[in-house]
């Protein structure tokens, strides 16, 4: 009798463990399935109109010259917008604009305040990954706002795309302070925020690989989006890239060829280069020539030449703010590349 009872207990224990394991396996598959099935293209947050409010935040590093915040705000008001400033936008915490928690609280405040329609970052620098660690994608999805910036802000732009929102890779307070907001790049940014899309036509390059492609535009600083690879905030996540036509743009600053080499190897090993529909190579400012290459473009060309996609070089996107056209991350675009010129059109739904 005891042996029979022990055998029954053993059978029940094994069966219960098996059911629990299957439930756990199902939950895991469901989570992966959910990531795989998120196929919708990112959507544009509400476009701005005269009198709308823009928040100026420093979600990464603090500006070395704090006056650019005031001057940048003055340009936004000149354009007809109201401005507000994050509580910690001028805080200096070991070159960050406040602690991780403080920067997160500024960002959350700007997202949750329904009167704020867009967020202009004062500068890039470093620190977006720290804040993203506290910021669920669901929060970005719940409060869609235009976020504007580049460099380290690429991390936030990538997160926005994964949350289903478009965002703007473009100049920040420093450039607006310098130009007064009346130059063509700044006016394109203003018009984008209000729903008017530019059509870009830029000179060709000897390394251009002609062709035409359409897809949603993502990209920015290679180092920054490489650091958040294989996280929920990664716009080059395999599940996302597999279900979207992607046009990737890249830029870098002051990185040696060895680092650029590793970043390209990373894209290749992740399978990204086999999936994208076109590649837009922006500026690689301050990347010293080495290994007997004539230029960084010749170096990059060796990597990308085997891929049967349109590729353009020296597109105006990067850390040279006078050559940094505003680009809408997550927006469908059409790219037409020839040796003589390159055109980019934004196909806003």
C-alpha positions in Angstrom: 0.0 0.0 0.0 2.8 2.4 0.9 4.7 1.6 -2.3 1.5 2.3 -4.3 1.0 5.6 -2.5 4.6 6.7 -3.1 4.3 5.8 -6.8 1.1 7.9 -7.1 2.8 10.8 -5.4 5.8 10.5 -7.7 3.6 10.4 -10.9 1.6 13.5 -9.7 4.8 15.4 -8.9 6.3 14.7 -12.4 3.1 15.6 -14.1 2.7 18.8 -12.2 6.3 19.8 -13.0 5.8 19.0 -16.7 2.6 21.2 -16.8 4.5 24.1 -15.1 7.3 23.7 -17.5 4.9 23.8 -20.5 3.2 26.9 -19.1 6.5 28.6 -18.6 7.6 27.6 -22.2 4.3 28.9 -23.5 4.7 32.2 -21.7 8.2 32.6 -23.1 7.0 31.8 -26.6 4.1 34.2 -26.2 6.5 37.0 -25.3 8.7 36.3 -28.3 5.7 36.0 -30.5 4.5 39.4 -29.3 7.8 41.0 -30.2 7.7 39.3 -33.6 4.2 40.4 -34.4 4.7 44.1 -33.8 4.6 44.9 -37.5 3.0 48.3 -37.6 5.1 51.2 -38.8 5.8 53.9 -36.3 3.2 56.7 -36.3 3.8 60.4 -36.2 3.0 62.2 -32.9 0.6 65.1 -33.2 2.1 67.9 -35.3 2.5 71.3 -33.7 0.7 74.6 -34.3 1.4 78.1 -33.4 1.2 78.6 -29.6 2.0 74.9 -28.7 4.5 74.2 -26.0 7.9 72.7 -26.4 10.0 71.4 -23.4 13.8 71.8 -23.4 15.5 69.0 -21.6 19.0 67.7 -21.0 18.4 63.9 -20.9 22.1 63.1 -21.4 24.9 65.5 -20.7 24.6 69.1 -19.5 25.7 71.9 -21.9 29.1 73.4 -21.2 27.6 76.7 -22.1 24.2 77.0 -20.4 23.3 80.1 -22.3 22.4 77.9 -25.3 19.3 76.9 -23.5 18.1 80.4 -23.2 19.1 81.2 -26.8 17.5 78.0 -28.1 14.3 78.8 -26.2 14.3 82.3 -27.8 14.4 80.8 -31.3 11.4 78.5 -30.5 9.4 81.5 -29.2 10.4 83.4 -32.4 8.9 80.5 -34.3 5.6 81.0 -32.4 5.9 78.3 -29.8 5.8 78.5 -26.0 8.7 77.0 -24.1 9.2 75.3 -20.7 12.4 73.9 -19.2 13.1 70.7 -17.4 13.9 71.1 -13.7 17.3 69.5 -14.1 18.2 70.8 -17.6 21.1 72.9 -16.2 22.2 70.5 -13.4 25.8 69.2 -13.6 26.3 65.8 -12.0 29.7 64.5 -13.2 28.9 66.0 -16.6 25.5 64.4 -16.7 22.5 66.7 -16.5 21.6 65.4 -13.1 21.5 61.9 -11.8 19.9 59.1 -13.8 16.7 59.5 -11.7 16.7 63.2 -12.1 17.0 63.1 -15.9 14.3 60.4 -16.0 12.0 62.5 -13.9 12.4 65.4 -16.3 11.7 63.2 -19.3 8.7 61.6 -17.6 7.3 65.0 -16.7 7.6 66.2 -20.3 5.9 63.1 -21.6 3.0 63.1 -19.2 2.2 66.8 -19.4 -0.5 66.9 -22.1 0.2 70.6 -22.8 3.7 69.8 -24.0 3.8 68.7 -27.6 7.5 68.2 -28.3 10.8 67.8 -26.5 14.0 69.6 -27.8 17.2 68.2 -26.2 19.8 70.8 -25.2 22.7 68.6 -26.3 23.8 64.9 -26.6 27.0 63.8 -24.9 26.5 60.6 -22.9 23.9 59.0 -20.6 20.8 57.9 -22.6 21.3 54.2 -21.8 21.2 54.9 -18.1 17.8 56.6 -18.4 16.4 54.0 -20.8 17.0 51.4 -18.1 14.2 53.1 -16.2 11.9 53.9 -19.1 9.5 51.2 -20.2 8.5 51.3 -23.9 4.9 51.3 -22.8 5.4 54.8 -21.3 6.8 56.1 -24.6 3.9 54.5 -26.4 1.3 55.9 -24.1 2.6 59.5 -24.4 3.7 60.0 -28.0 5.8 63.3 -28.3 8.3 64.5 -30.9 11.8 64.1 -29.4 14.5 66.1 -31.3 18.3 65.5 -31.1 21.2 63.5 -32.3 24.5 62.0 -31.1 23.7 60.3 -27.7 20.0 61.2 -28.2 20.1 58.4 -30.9 19.3 56.1 -27.9 16.0 57.9 -27.2 15.1 58.1 -30.9 15.7 54.3 -31.2 13.4 53.7 -28.2 10.8 55.9 -29.8 10.7 53.9 -32.9 10.4 50.6 -31.0 7.6 52.2 -29.0 5.8 53.0 -32.3 6.5 56.7 -32.5 8.4 58.7 -35.1 11.0 61.2 -33.8 13.5 63.7 -35.3 17.2 63.3 -35.7 18.3 66.9 -35.9 20.1 69.8 -34.4 19.6 70.9 -30.9 19.8 74.1 -28.8 23.5 74.8 -29.6 22.9 75.1 -33.3 19.7 77.2 -32.9 21.6 79.5 -30.5 24.4 79.9 -33.0 22.2 80.6 -36.1 19.2 82.3 -34.6 16.9 79.8 -36.3 16.6 81.5 -39.6 18.9 79.2 -41.7 17.5 76.5 -44.0 18.3 73.5 -41.7 16.5 75.2 -38.8 13.5 76.2 -40.9 13.2 72.6 -42.2 13.1 71.5 -38.5 10.3 74.0 -37.7 8.3 73.0 -40.8 8.7 69.3 -39.9 7.3 69.8 -36.5 4.3 71.5 -38.1 3.7 68.7 -40.6 5.4 70.1 -43.8 7.9 67.6 -45.2 11.0 68.7 -47.2 12.3 67.0 -50.3 16.1 66.7 -50.1 18.4 66.8 -53.1 22.1 66.6 -52.3 25.3 66.1 -54.4 26.4 62.7 -55.4 29.7 61.0 -54.4 32.2 58.9 -56.3 31.5 55.9 -54.0 27.7 56.0 -54.5 26.0 52.8 -55.5 23.0 53.8 -57.7 19.5 52.5 -57.1 16.1 53.3 -55.6 14.6 52.0 -52.5 11.7 52.7 -50.1 11.4 51.9 -46.4 11.2 53.4 -42.9 14.2 55.5 -42.0 16.2 54.7 -38.9 19.7 55.4 -37.8 22.1 57.8 -36.2 25.3 57.4 -34.2 26.7 53.9 -34.7 28.3 53.7 -31.3 25.2 54.7 -29.4 22.8 52.3 -31.1 25.4 49.6 -31.0 25.4 50.0 -27.2 21.7 49.2 -26.9 21.8 46.4 -29.4 19.6 43.4 -28.5 17.6 45.3 -25.9 13.9 46.3 -26.2 15.0 49.8 -27.3 16.9 48.6 -30.4 15.5 49.7 -33.7 17.7 47.1 -35.4 16.4 44.2 -33.4 16.1 41.2 -35.6 12.4 40.8 -35.0 11.8 44.4 -36.0 14.0 44.4 -39.0 12.6 41.1 -40.2 9.1 42.7 -40.5 9.9 46.1 -41.8 11.7 47.5 -44.9 14.5 49.5 -43.4 16.7 52.2 -44.8 19.6 52.7 -42.4 21.6 55.9 -42.0 24.9 56.0 -40.1 27.3 58.6 -38.8 30.2 58.8 -36.4 32.6 61.3 -34.8 36.2 61.0 -33.7 36.4 57.2 -33.8 39.4 55.3 -35.0 39.1 52.9 -37.9 39.5 49.9 -35.6 36.3 51.0 -33.8 34.4 51.6 -37.0 35.6 48.2 -38.2 34.1 46.5 -35.1 30.8 48.4 -35.5 30.4 47.2 -39.1 31.3 43.7 -38.1 28.6 43.9 -35.4 26.0 44.9 -38.0 27.1 42.1 -40.3 27.1 39.4 -37.5 23.7 40.5 -36.4 22.4 40.0 -39.9 21.4 43.7 -40.3 23.3 44.3 -43.5 21.5 41.4 -45.2 18.1 42.8 -44.3 18.2 46.6 -45.0 17.0 48.0 -48.3 19.5 50.9 -48.6 22.3 52.5 -46.6 22.8 56.2 -46.1 26.4 57.0 -45.0 26.5 60.4 -43.3 29.4 62.3 -42.0 32.3 60.6 -40.2 33.8 63.8 -38.7 37.2 63.6 -37.1 37.8 60.0 -37.9 41.5 60.0 -38.7 42.6 58.4 -42.0 44.7 55.3 -41.4 45.7 51.9 -42.9 46.6 53.7 -46.2 43.0 54.4 -47.1 42.4 57.7 -48.8 39.3 58.4 -46.7 36.8 56.7 -44.3 34.4 56.3 -47.3 36.9 54.2 -49.1 37.2 52.1 -45.9 33.4 51.7 -45.6 33.0 51.0 -49.3 35.0 47.7 -48.8 32.5 46.5 -46.3 29.3 47.4 -48.1 30.3 46.9 -51.8 29.1 43.2 -51.8 25.5 44.1 -50.8 23.1 44.6 -53.6 21.4 47.7 -52.3 21.6 51.5 -53.1 24.2 53.2 -51.0 25.0 56.9 -50.8 27.9 58.7 -49.2 28.4 62.0 -47.5 24.7 62.5 -46.9 24.2 65.6 -44.7 23.7 63.8 -41.4 26.2 63.9 -38.5 28.0 65.9 -35.9 28.8 68.8 -38.4 25.7 70.8 -37.5 25.9 72.9 -40.6 25.6 69.7 -42.6 23.0 67.9 -40.4 19.6 67.8 -42.1 16.7 66.9 -39.9 15.6 63.4 -40.6 12.4 61.7 -39.3 13.2 58.4 -37.6 10.5 55.8 -38.4 9.1 57.6 -41.3 8.6 55.9 -44.7 11.0 57.5 -47.2 12.0 57.0 -50.8 15.7 57.2 -51.6 17.0 57.6 -55.1 20.8 57.3 -55.5 22.9 58.1 -58.5 26.5 59.1 -59.0 25.4 62.7 -59.7 22.9 63.3 -56.9 20.8 61.8 -54.2 17.1 62.6 -53.4 15.2 61.7 -50.3 11.4 62.1 -50.0 9.4 61.6 -46.8 6.2 59.7 -47.5 4.3 60.7 -44.4 1.2 58.5 -44.1 
